[in-house]
Amino acid sequence: MALLGAVRASSVEGTAILNEGLVSRNNVRMTTDAPSVTDVPRRDRWEHRSAPLLVVMGIVFIVTYSVAILVVEFPPWLVLLLSVLAFVSWSTFALDAVVRIALTPRGERGPWMLRHWVDLLAVVVPLLRAFRVVDLFRRVPYFQRRTGAAVRSRVAVFATSYAVIFIYFIALAVLQAERFAEGSTITTLGDALWWAVVTIATVGYGDTYPVTAFGRVWAIVLMAGGLVIVGTTSAVVISYIQERVGRASTR
């Protein structure tokens, strides 16, 4: 009987050890297969540290593109300088995109790229690089609040900033396409800005208008963007009115 009890005790102990080994092996396997939780904080730290540089590169691109369009005759040194600045700006945004993708866990890279498609598209579409300058406003403490006034102010400031940059770059693009075209009415930056403002405001005096194919394509882009800007402005105004009416009704 004593021998039988010892055998049973040994069997139970061996089973417990075996189960413990299987559990620890499964834990190791789950830990190995799971994405590294340290990758996301590393990516967040990279985004926080690289944001000022990207803002500077966005400003550099705005200045470089403006000079390239507004200056008609380039001296050789200016051509070289603009080329170097354009390459540095592009390479900075490209490096940022590659690093952020590399620091994202493998299983989350696809969804992350879908959520940040604008940042990735900025590598190819130069206009979107200028929008990174607006990121400066996100660091203002007031805009990080969750109150209705703060949210409306954030939307209003961002929408205004995006609208100004959008109108300015569309005006530059149209000026580049229209300046030397036969029968063109848009030959200066002032003409281009005037045309862009009256078009996006749905006024359309008709005194200036694009005559080239590229100019008309940019005009379509401007009209589509104008619908978004007008819709955002209307939403902010309606939200403000609803809040004021709600406050008045509760008094």
C-alpha positions in Angstrom: 0.0 0.0 0.0 2.8 2.4 0.8 4.5 1.5 -2.5 1.2 2.1 -4.3 0.8 5.5 -2.6 4.3 6.5 -3.6 3.7 5.5 -7.2 0.5 7.6 -7.3 2.2 10.6 -5.7 5.0 10.4 -8.2 2.5 10.2 -11.1 0.6 13.2 -9.9 3.8 15.2 -9.4 5.1 14.2 -12.9 1.8 15.3 -14.4 2.0 18.7 -12.7 5.5 19.2 -13.9 4.5 18.3 -17.4 1.5 20.7 -17.4 3.7 23.4 -16.0 6.2 22.9 -18.8 3.4 23.0 -21.5 2.0 26.2 -20.0 5.4 27.9 -19.9 6.1 26.8 -23.5 2.8 28.2 -24.7 3.6 31.5 -22.9 6.9 31.7 -24.6 5.3 31.0 -28.0 2.6 33.6 -27.4 5.2 36.1 -26.3 7.3 35.4 -29.4 4.4 35.6 -31.9 2.8 38.7 -30.4 4.0 42.1 -31.8 6.5 43.9 -29.7 4.7 46.4 -27.4 7.9 48.5 -27.3 7.6 49.3 -31.1 4.7 51.7 -30.6 6.3 53.9 -27.9 9.5 54.0 -30.1 7.4 55.2 -33.0 5.7 57.8 -30.8 9.0 59.1 -29.6 10.2 59.3 -33.2 7.1 61.2 -34.3 7.5 63.6 -31.4 11.2 64.3 -32.1 10.8 64.5 -35.9 7.8 66.8 -35.9 9.8 70.1 -35.6 12.1 69.0 -38.4 9.2 68.1 -40.7 7.6 71.5 -40.0 10.9 73.2 -40.9 11.1 71.1 -44.1 7.5 72.0 -44.9 8.4 75.7 -44.6 11.5 75.1 -46.8 9.3 73.5 -49.4 6.9 76.4 -49.4 9.7 78.9 -49.9 11.4 76.8 -52.5 8.3 76.2 -54.6 7.3 79.8 -54.4 10.6 81.1 -55.6 10.7 78.5 -58.4 7.3 79.7 -59.7 7.6 83.4 -59.1 11.2 84.0 -60.4 11.2 83.8 -64.2 14.9 83.8 -64.9 17.2 81.8 -62.6 20.9 82.4 -62.1 22.9 79.1 -62.0 23.5 79.3 -58.2 19.8 79.7 -57.5 19.0 76.7 -59.6 21.5 74.6 -57.7 20.2 75.9 -54.3 16.6 75.2 -55.1 17.5 71.7 -56.4 19.4 70.9 -53.2 16.6 72.3 -50.9 13.9 70.4 -52.8 15.9 67.1 -52.6 16.6 67.6 -48.8 12.9 68.3 -48.2 11.8 65.3 -50.2 14.4 62.9 -48.6 13.4 64.1 -45.1 9.7 63.2 -45.6 10.7 59.9 -47.3 13.0 58.9 -44.4 10.3 59.8 -41.9 7.7 57.6 -43.7 10.2 54.6 -43.9 11.2 54.9 -40.2 7.6 55.1 -39.0 6.6 52.1 -41.0 9.6 50.2 -39.7 8.8 51.0 -36.1 5.2 49.8 -36.5 4.6 46.1 -35.6 4.3 43.9 -38.6 0.7 42.9 -38.0 -0.3 46.6 -37.7 1.5 48.1 -40.6 -1.3 47.8 -43.1 -4.0 49.5 -40.9 -1.5 52.1 -39.8 -0.7 53.0 -43.5 -4.4 53.3 -44.2 -4.9 55.6 -41.3 -1.9 57.8 -42.2 -2.2 57.7 -46.0 -1.9 61.5 -46.2 1.5 61.4 -44.5 2.7 58.7 -46.9 1.2 60.5 -49.9 3.2 63.6 -48.9 6.3 61.9 -50.2 4.9 61.9 -53.7 2.6 64.9 -53.7 4.6 68.0 -52.7 1.5 70.0 -51.8 0.8 67.8 -48.8 4.2 68.6 -47.3 3.2 72.2 -46.7 0.3 71.0 -44.5 2.7 69.6 -41.9 3.3 73.2 -40.9 -0.2 73.2 -39.5 0.9 70.5 -37.0 2.4 73.4 -34.9 -1.1 74.3 -33.8 -1.7 70.8 -32.4 0.9 71.4 -29.6 -1.0 74.5 -28.3 -2.4 73.3 -24.9 -5.8 75.1 -25.5 -6.4 73.0 -28.7 -5.9 69.8 -26.7 -8.9 70.4 -24.5 -12.2 68.5 -25.0 -14.6 71.3 -24.5 -17.0 72.4 -27.2 -15.3 75.8 -27.6 -11.8 74.2 -27.8 -13.0 71.7 -30.4 -14.6 74.5 -32.5 -11.5 76.6 -32.2 -9.3 73.8 -33.3 -11.5 73.0 -36.3 -11.7 76.7 -37.2 -7.9 77.2 -36.9 -7.0 74.1 -38.8 -9.6 74.6 -41.5 -8.4 78.2 -42.0 -4.8 77.2 -42.1 -5.4 74.4 -44.6 -7.6 76.7 -46.7 -4.9 79.4 -46.9 -2.2 76.9 -47.9 -4.5 75.2 -50.3 -5.6 78.4 -52.1 -2.0 79.7 -52.2 -0.6 76.5 -53.8 -3.4 76.2 -56.3 -2.8 79.8 -57.3 0.9 79.1 -57.8 0.1 76.0 -59.8 -2.3 77.8 -62.0 0.1 80.7 -62.5 2.7 78.2 -63.7 0.3 76.7 -66.2 -1.2 80.0 -67.4 1.6 82.6 -67.3 2.8 82.2 -70.9 -0.3 80.8 -72.5 -1.9 82.6 -75.4 -4.9 84.6 -74.4 -4.2 84.0 -70.7 -5.8 86.4 -68.1 -3.7 85.0 -65.2 -0.2 86.3 -65.6 0.8 87.5 -62.1 0.6 86.1 -58.6 -2.1 88.7 -57.8 -4.2 87.6 -60.7 -3.9 84.0 -59.6 -4.8 84.7 -56.0 -7.7 86.8 -57.0 -9.0 84.1 -59.3 -8.5 81.4 -56.6 -10.4 83.4 -53.9 -13.4 84.3 -56.1 -13.6 80.8 -57.4 -13.5 79.1 -54.0 -16.0 81.6 -52.7 -18.4 80.7 -55.5 -18.5 84.3 -56.7 -16.7 83.9 -60.1 -16.6 87.4 -61.6 -15.3 86.0 -64.9 -12.6 88.6 -65.3 -9.9 85.9 -64.8 -10.1 82.3 -65.8 -7.7 79.5 -66.9 -7.4 78.7 -70.6 -5.0 75.8 -70.5 -5.8 72.1 -69.8 -3.6 72.0 -66.7 -5.0 75.2 -65.4 -8.6 73.9 -65.7 -7.6 70.7 -64.0 -6.3 72.7 -61.0 -9.5 74.7 -61.2 -11.5 71.5 -60.7 -9.3 70.6 -57.7 -9.9 74.1 -56.3 -13.7 73.8 -56.7 -13.7 70.4 -55.0 -11.7 71.7 -52.1 -14.0 74.7 -51.8 -16.9 72.4 -51.1 -15.0 70.8 -48.2 -14.0 74.2 -46.8 -17.6 75.6 -47.1 -19.0 72.5 -45.5 -16.5 72.6 -42.6 -17.3 76.3 -42.0 -21.0 75.6 -42.0 -20.6 72.8 -39.5 -18.6 75.0 -37.1 -21.2 77.8 -37.3 -24.1 75.3 -36.8 -22.4 73.8 -33.8 -21.8 77.2 -32.3 -25.5 78.2 -32.8 -26.7 74.9 -31.3 -24.6 75.4 -28.2 -25.8 78.9 -27.7 -29.4 77.9 -28.1 -28.9 75.0 -25.7 -27.4 77.3 -23.0 -30.3 79.8 -23.5 -32.9 77.1 -23.1 -31.4 75.8 -19.8 -31.5 79.2 -18.1 
